[in-house]
Amino acid sequence: MTKNQAKKCSVKKPTDAELAILGVIWDLGSATVRQVHEVLNAQQETGQTTVLKLMQIMVEKGLLTKDASVRPQVFTAAIPRQQTQKAMLGHLLDGAFSGSPGNLVLQALSMRETSAEELAQIRKMLDDLDGGAS
């Protein structure tokens, strides 16, 4: 196993429900079960005990940390959003796109409308990559 593969394996792949919880916590910085439940419940009816149980499992999996010294307990993401996204994207890239970043990007761009601002960011990134390769 290469060092890069070992690094990818070190980040646990969250389930869809866990990603929803992580998204709330990443946006808020840290949150209580009630705060997470309120955000998720506004999107789709969810029980607070279900959210609590999932968050407890996420602590066990190393996806969240909790501060039990305060009441109510406050949860924080154990891994930054960008690191989780990179790990998940790497897994998707290797599994579904045979390791081809170009195919992944082309497929992603064909799925939804891309704003002019996003296209400008993509062009800049490509120019930076192209400039670094020469």
N, CA, C and O of each residue as an XYZ file, in Angstrom:
536
protein
N       0.851     -1.184      0.000
C       0.000      0.000      0.000
C       0.891      1.239      0.000
O       1.814      1.352      0.807
N       0.605      2.164     -0.911
C       1.392      3.389     -0.982
C       1.024      4.317      0.177
O       0.000      4.139      0.837
N       1.875      5.299      0.402
C       1.610      6.278      1.463
C       0.310      7.024      1.188
O      -0.452      7.308      2.112
N       0.050      7.347     -0.095
C      -1.170      8.052     -0.470
C      -2.405      7.194     -0.213
O      -3.423      7.698      0.262
N      -2.320      5.882     -0.528
C      -3.440      4.978     -0.269
C      -3.681      4.849      1.225
O      -4.832      4.805      1.659
N      -2.619      4.787      2.020
C      -2.763      4.686      3.474
C      -3.434      5.939      4.020
O      -4.260      5.859      4.930
N      -3.082      7.095      3.467
C      -3.676      8.356      3.906
C      -5.173      8.367      3.601
O      -5.973      8.815      4.423
N      -5.555      7.871      2.413
C      -6.963      7.820      2.039
C      -7.743      6.927      2.998
O      -8.869      7.253      3.374
N      -7.151      5.803      3.394
C      -7.826      4.857      4.270
C      -7.989      5.397      5.676
O      -8.864      4.944      6.414
N      -7.153      6.368      6.062
C      -7.209      6.879      7.426
C      -8.460      7.718      7.674
O      -8.870      7.888      8.822
N      -9.069      8.243      6.616
C     -10.300      9.005      6.756
C     -11.458      8.051      6.510
O     -11.589      7.477      5.429
N     -12.300      7.888      7.535
C     -13.439      6.983      7.397
C     -14.483      7.598      6.481
O     -14.750      8.798      6.540
N     -15.074      6.757      5.627
C     -16.088      7.228      4.684
C     -17.431      7.317      5.398
O     -17.996      6.297      5.791
N     -17.943      8.535      5.567
C     -19.244      8.686      6.237
C     -20.400      8.223      5.355
O     -20.333      8.298      4.128
N     -21.460      7.744      6.003
C     -22.690      7.399      5.297
C     -23.388      8.704      4.897
O     -22.963      9.787      5.299
N     -24.453      8.597      4.110
C     -25.204      9.791      3.709
C     -25.763     10.528      4.925
O     -25.706     11.756      4.989
N     -26.301      9.782      5.885
C     -26.852     10.403      7.099
C     -25.748     11.076      7.908
O     -25.939     12.169      8.441
N     -24.601     10.423      7.995
C     -23.470     11.019      8.722
C     -22.968     12.268      8.014
O     -22.589     13.242      8.665
N     -22.964     12.245      6.683
C     -22.556     13.435      5.928
C     -23.489     14.605      6.171
O     -23.043     15.750      6.250
N     -24.775     14.331      6.289
C     -25.738     15.396      6.574
C     -25.428     16.032      7.932
O     -25.457     17.255      8.072
N     -25.135     15.204      8.916
C     -24.787     15.707     10.254
C     -23.481     16.481     10.193
O     -23.375     17.570     10.756
N     -22.482     15.922      9.509
C     -21.202     16.621      9.383
C     -21.386     17.971      8.703
O     -20.757     18.955      9.093
N     -22.244     18.021      7.689
C     -22.485     19.283      6.992
C     -22.994     20.363      7.927
O     -22.561     21.513      7.852
N     -23.904     19.997      8.799
C     -24.439     20.958      9.776
C     -23.321     21.409     10.713
O     -23.170     22.602     10.976
N     -22.549     20.468     11.208
C     -21.491     20.806     12.170
C     -20.383     21.610     11.500
O     -19.861     22.549     12.101
N     -20.014     21.265     10.277
C     -19.013     22.063      9.560
C     -19.515     23.497      9.381
O     -18.748     24.445      9.551
N     -20.788     23.661      9.042
C     -21.339     25.004      8.839
C     -21.374     25.807     10.136
O     -21.094     27.006     10.135
N     -21.718     25.144     11.246
C     -21.839     25.841     12.526
C     -20.527     25.912     13.307
O     -20.389     26.742     14.205
N     -19.579     25.065     12.980
C     -18.315     25.005     13.728
C     -18.376     23.944     14.808
O     -17.480     23.107     14.907
N     -19.410     23.969     15.610
C     -19.707     22.945     16.609
C     -21.192     23.067     16.911
O     -21.810     24.099     16.647
N     -21.760     21.992     17.471
C     -23.209     22.026     17.685
C     -23.637     20.988     18.705
O     -22.953     19.990     18.934
N     -24.781     21.246     19.309
C     -25.415     20.271     20.190
C     -26.302     19.357     19.336
O     -26.556     19.640     18.165
N     -26.760     18.274     19.931
C     -27.679     17.376     19.228
C     -28.929     18.142     18.811
O     -29.418     17.975     17.694
N     -29.441     18.972     19.696
C     -30.654     19.734     19.391
C     -30.456     20.643     18.182
O     -31.321     20.715     17.309
N     -29.320     21.338     18.128
C     -29.057     22.230     17.003
C     -28.986     21.454     15.687
O     -29.543     21.887     14.678
N     -28.302     20.312     15.698
C     -28.204     19.490     14.491
C     -29.595     19.001     14.095
O     -29.971     19.043     12.924
N     -30.354     18.534     15.095
C     -31.694     18.027     14.822
C     -32.576     19.098     14.210
O     -33.318     18.810     13.271
N     -32.521     20.316     14.706
C     -33.360     21.395     14.182
C     -33.076     21.661     12.709
O     -34.001     21.858     11.921
N     -31.801     21.668     12.340
C     -31.440     21.916     10.942
C     -31.886     20.755     10.063
O     -32.497     20.965      9.015
N     -31.581     19.529     10.487
C     -31.934     18.358      9.682
C     -33.444     18.180      9.580
O     -33.960     17.822      8.522
N     -34.143     18.429     10.668
C     -35.595     18.245     10.695
C     -36.300     19.237      9.769
O     -37.374     18.943      9.244
N     -35.699     20.407      9.572
C     -36.269     21.393      8.649
C     -36.165     20.906      7.197
O     -36.959     21.303      6.344
N     -35.182     20.048      6.930
C     -34.980     19.520      5.575
C     -35.790     18.247      5.345
O     -36.358     18.043      4.271
N     -35.834     17.394      6.371
C     -36.547     16.120      6.277
C     -36.866     15.680      7.698
O     -36.008     15.737      8.579
N     -38.097     15.242      7.919
C     -38.502     14.869      9.267
C     -37.565     13.793      9.822
O     -37.390     12.722      9.240
N     -36.973     14.124     10.970
C     -35.987     13.256     11.600
C     -36.219     13.291     13.101
O     -36.501     14.351     13.661
N     -36.105     12.156     13.752
C     -36.254     12.108     15.203
C     -34.981     12.541     15.915
O     -33.877     12.234     15.465
N     -35.132     13.251     17.020
C     -33.966     13.717     17.766
C     -33.176     12.547     18.328
O     -31.947     12.603     18.374
N     -33.855     11.487     18.758
C     -33.121     10.328     19.295
C     -32.321      9.637     18.189
O     -31.254      9.082     18.451
N     -32.825      9.670     16.967
C     -32.081      9.109     15.835
C     -30.807      9.909     15.593
O     -29.736      9.341     15.378
N     -30.934     11.221     15.630
C     -29.768     12.096     15.444
C     -28.762     11.850     16.562
O     -27.563     11.749     16.304
N     -29.235     11.753     17.790
C     -28.351     11.485     18.934
C     -27.601     10.178     18.737
O     -26.385     10.131     18.917
N     -28.308      9.121     18.369
C     -27.680      7.811     18.197
C     -26.631      7.852     17.092
O     -25.534      7.315     17.247
N     -26.974      8.491     15.980
C     -26.008      8.615     14.885
C     -24.765      9.386     15.321
O     -23.644      9.014     14.975
N     -24.968     10.452     16.074
C     -23.830     11.250     16.522
C     -22.960     10.466     17.516
O     -21.740     10.626     17.523
N     -23.569      9.634     18.342
C     -22.796      8.778     19.246
C     -21.959      7.781     18.449
O     -20.794      7.549     18.770
N     -22.546      7.199     17.422
C     -21.820      6.265     16.557
C     -20.668      6.989     15.856
O     -19.576      6.441     15.709
N     -20.924      8.219     15.428
C     -19.900      8.999     14.743
C     -18.721      9.315     15.659
O     -17.582      9.393     15.199
N     -18.984      9.496     16.943
C     -17.896      9.690     17.911
C     -17.064      8.415     17.979
O     -15.835      8.467     17.962
N     -17.742      7.264     18.056
C     -17.043      5.977     18.118
C     -16.206      5.733     16.863
O     -15.119      5.161     16.942
N     -16.713      6.168     15.702
C     -16.009      5.985     14.433
C     -14.877      6.999     14.235
O     -14.073      6.863     13.313
N     -14.818      8.007     15.095
C     -13.785      9.022     14.962
C     -14.143     10.145     14.006
O     -13.268     10.903     13.588
N     -15.424     10.262     13.652
C     -15.862     11.337     12.767
C     -16.185     12.618     13.531
O     -16.054     13.719     12.996
N     -16.610     12.464     14.793
C     -16.929     13.602     15.656
C     -16.168     13.477     16.960
O     -15.778     12.384     17.370
N     -15.963     14.613     17.605
C     -15.484     14.635     18.988
C     -16.576     15.318     19.798
O     -17.364     16.098     19.264
N     -16.615     15.014     21.103
C     -17.630     15.679     21.926
C     -16.978     16.223     23.182
O     -16.033     15.653     23.725
N     -17.512     17.332     23.616
C     -17.094     17.951     24.874
C     -18.162     17.596     25.895
O     -19.225     18.215     25.940
N     -17.867     16.594     26.712
C     -18.825     16.120     27.706
C     -18.746     16.926     28.993
O     -19.494     16.662     29.934
N     -17.842     17.915     29.046
C     -17.693     18.712     30.261
C     -18.771     19.791     30.361
O     -18.923     20.423     31.407
N     -19.510     19.999     29.285
C     -20.581     20.992     29.288
C     -21.909     20.302     29.015
O     -21.956     19.233     28.407
N     -22.984     20.927     29.472
C     -24.319     20.410     29.202
C     -25.100     21.471     28.474
O     -25.103     22.607     28.948
N     -25.751     21.214     27.383
C     -25.681     19.946     26.666
C     -24.310     19.756     26.017
O     -23.567     20.712     25.794
N     -23.997     18.487     25.721
C     -22.713     18.171     25.099
C     -22.597     18.861     23.745
O     -23.574     18.999     23.010
N     -21.379     19.287     23.439
C     -21.118     19.974     22.183
C     -20.239     19.080     21.315
O     -19.224     18.551     21.768
N     -20.648     18.923     20.063
C     -19.937     18.058     19.130
C     -19.216     18.898     18.084
O     -19.708     19.939     17.650
N     -18.044     18.421     17.694
C     -17.223     19.066     16.680
C     -16.765     18.007     15.687
O     -16.565     16.851     16.058
N     -16.601     18.392     14.438
C     -16.082     17.454     13.436
C     -14.633     17.125     13.760
O     -13.835     18.017     14.046
N     -14.298     15.845     13.714
C     -12.934     15.408     14.006
C     -12.018     15.623     12.803
O     -10.801     15.735     12.948
N     -12.617     15.679     11.621
C     -11.851     15.821     10.385
C     -12.423     17.000      9.605
O     -13.640     17.097      9.447
N     -11.571     17.894      9.116
C     -12.072     19.048      8.367
C     -12.837     18.640      7.110
O     -12.602     17.574      6.541
N     -13.747     19.500      6.692
C     -14.579     19.256      5.510
C     -13.720     18.917      4.291
O     -13.978     17.934      3.597
N     -12.700     19.736      4.038
C     -11.888     19.556      2.833
C     -11.170     18.202      2.839
O     -11.065     17.559      1.794
N     -10.684     17.769      3.979
C      -9.994     16.475      4.068
C     -10.977     15.330      3.806
O     -10.636     14.362      3.128
N     -12.185     15.440      4.339
C     -13.206     14.422      4.109
C     -13.602     14.399      2.639
O     -13.737     13.325      2.053
N     -13.789     15.569      2.036
C     -14.153     15.647      0.625
C     -13.072     15.019     -0.251
O     -13.379     14.276     -1.183
N     -11.802     15.319      0.050
C     -10.703     14.754     -0.733
C     -10.683     13.234     -0.642
O     -10.488     12.550     -1.647
N     -10.883     12.706      0.560
C     -10.872     11.250      0.736
C     -12.025     10.602     -0.026
O     -11.842      9.583     -0.692
N     -13.211     11.195      0.075
C     -14.374     10.636     -0.613
C     -14.223     10.749     -2.130
O     -14.588      9.832     -2.867
N     -13.689     11.870     -2.585
C     -13.474     12.062     -4.008
C     -12.427     11.085     -4.533
O     -12.570     10.551     -5.633
N     -11.390     10.853     -3.760
C     -10.364      9.885     -4.146
C     -10.949      8.490     -4.288
O     -10.617      7.765     -5.226
N     -11.820      8.115     -3.361
C     -12.479      6.815     -3.413
C     -13.363      6.717     -4.662
O     -13.348      5.703     -5.360
N     -14.122      7.762     -4.935
C     -14.980      7.804     -6.115
C     -14.145      7.779     -7.395
O     -14.467      7.058     -8.339
N     -13.086      8.559     -7.421
C     -12.205      8.637     -8.581
C     -11.623      7.268     -8.909
O     -11.635      6.842    -10.064
N     -11.118      6.587     -7.899
C     -10.514      5.266     -8.108
C     -11.551      4.225     -8.495
O     -11.304      3.402     -9.377
N     -12.720      4.250     -7.838
C     -13.722      3.213     -8.064
C     -14.557      3.391     -9.311
O     -14.735      2.442    -10.074
N     -15.074      4.591     -9.534
C     -16.031      4.801    -10.619
C     -15.404      5.362    -11.890
O     -15.986      5.246    -12.968
N     -14.224      5.969    -11.778
C     -13.638      6.639    -12.938
C     -12.256      6.104    -13.295
O     -11.497      6.761    -14.007
N     -11.933      4.918    -12.801
C     -10.656      4.251    -13.108
C      -9.466      5.180    -12.897
O      -8.476      5.106    -13.625
N      -9.567      6.053    -11.901
C      -8.460      6.944    -11.575
C      -8.304      8.135    -12.498
O      -7.302      8.843    -12.407
N      -9.264      8.385    -13.390
C      -9.147      9.477    -14.363
C      -9.823     10.746    -13.857
O     -11.051     10.833    -13.863
N      -9.041     11.730    -13.420
C      -9.645     12.996    -12.975
C     -10.415     13.695    -14.102
O     -11.441     14.327    -13.852
N      -9.923     13.582    -15.339
C     -10.594     14.226    -16.465
C     -11.999     13.699    -16.661
O     -12.930     14.476    -16.870
N     -12.166     12.373    -16.597
C     -13.500     11.797    -16.753
C     -14.424     12.228    -15.624
O     -15.602     12.501    -15.854
N     -13.901     12.292    -14.415
C     -14.711     12.718    -13.272
C     -15.182     14.155    -13.465
O     -16.358     14.454    -13.257
N     -14.279     15.043    -13.859
C     -14.625     16.461    -14.043
C     -15.627     16.627    -15.178
O     -16.596     17.374    -15.044
N     -15.403     15.942    -16.286
C     -16.330     16.045    -17.420
C     -17.722     15.570    -17.030
O     -18.717     16.200    -17.388
N     -17.796     14.473    -16.307
C     -19.092     13.956    -15.866
C     -19.758     14.942    -14.903
O     -20.955     15.210    -15.010
N     -18.977     15.478    -13.966
C     -19.523     16.422    -12.989
C     -20.058     17.675    -13.683
O     -21.137     18.161    -13.343
N     -19.316     18.190    -14.642
C     -19.742     19.403    -15.336
C     -20.963     19.174    -16.214
O     -21.729     20.105    -16.465
N     -21.152     17.942    -16.685
C     -22.294     17.664    -17.550
C     -23.586     17.432    -16.754
O     -24.669     17.407    -17.338
N     -23.488     17.266    -15.455
C     -24.655     16.928    -14.642
C     -25.525     18.127    -14.280
O     -26.751     18.024    -14.230
N     -24.884     19.258    -14.030
C     -25.620     20.441    -13.578
C     -25.056     21.677    -14.249
O     -23.920     21.694    -14.724
N     -25.891     22.717    -14.274
C     -25.443     23.985    -14.840
C     -24.351     24.565    -13.946
O     -24.452     24.539    -12.720
N     -23.314     25.084    -14.579
C     -22.189     25.656    -13.857
C     -22.229     27.170    -14.028
O     -22.379     27.668    -15.144
N     -22.096     27.904    -12.920
C     -22.156     29.370    -12.988
C     -20.888     29.916    -13.641
O     -19.863     29.239    -13.710
N     -20.985     31.147    -14.115
C     -19.832     31.816    -14.729
C     -18.690     31.934    -13.724
O     -17.520     31.793    -14.082
N     -19.037     32.193    -12.471
C     -18.010     32.306    -11.423
C     -17.299     30.967    -11.215
O     -16.075     30.924    -11.088
N     -18.066     29.882    -11.180
C     -17.460     28.558    -11.016
C     -16.565     28.209    -12.209
O     -15.473     27.668    -12.041
N     -17.047     28.529    -13.420
C     -16.232     28.273    -14.609
C     -14.933     29.073    -14.575
O     -13.882     28.568    -14.970
N     -15.000     30.308    -14.109
C     -13.788     31.133    -13.996
C     -12.810     30.508    -12.993
O     -11.601     30.498    -13.222
N     -13.339     29.991    -11.889
C     -12.476     29.330    -10.900
C     -11.836     28.077    -11.497
O     -10.657     27.809    -11.267
N     -12.604     27.323    -12.253
C     -12.092     26.104    -12.888
C     -11.003     26.471    -13.898
O      -9.954     25.828    -13.947
N     -11.256     27.510    -14.706
C     -10.249     27.945    -15.693
C      -8.958     28.381    -15.006
O      -7.862     28.058    -15.464
N      -9.097     29.113    -13.911
C      -7.909     29.559    -13.181
C      -7.138     28.359    -12.627
O      -5.910     28.311    -12.709
N      -7.855     27.407    -12.073
C      -7.207     26.219    -11.541
C      -6.485     25.453    -12.648
O      -5.362     24.988    -12.455
N      -7.132     25.323    -13.809
C      -6.501     24.636    -14.936
C      -5.276     25.404    -15.426
O      -4.249     24.801    -15.739
N      -5.380     26.729    -15.494
C      -4.229     27.550    -15.896
C      -3.080     27.380    -14.907
O      -1.922     27.264    -15.308
N      -3.401     27.365    -13.615
C      -2.365     27.170    -12.592
C      -1.711     25.808    -12.724
O      -0.493     25.683    -12.593
N      -2.517     24.785    -12.983
C      -1.973     23.433    -13.167
C      -1.112     23.362    -14.418
O      -0.045     22.748    -14.411
N      -1.580     23.993    -15.496
C      -0.858     23.988    -16.752
C       0.460     24.757    -16.610
O       1.485     24.340    -17.149
N       0.431     25.860    -15.895
C       1.634     26.650    -15.673
C       2.651     25.906    -14.831
O       3.855     26.066    -15.030
N       2.184     25.095    -13.895
C       3.079     24.319    -13.034
C       3.669     23.127    -13.750
O       4.701     22.601    -13.332
N       3.017     22.680    -14.851
C       3.479     21.492    -15.567
C       4.546     21.831    -16.601
O       5.273     20.943    -17.046
N       4.656     23.118    -16.996
C       5.613     23.450    -18.049
C       7.016     23.604    -17.536
O       7.930     23.884    -18.311
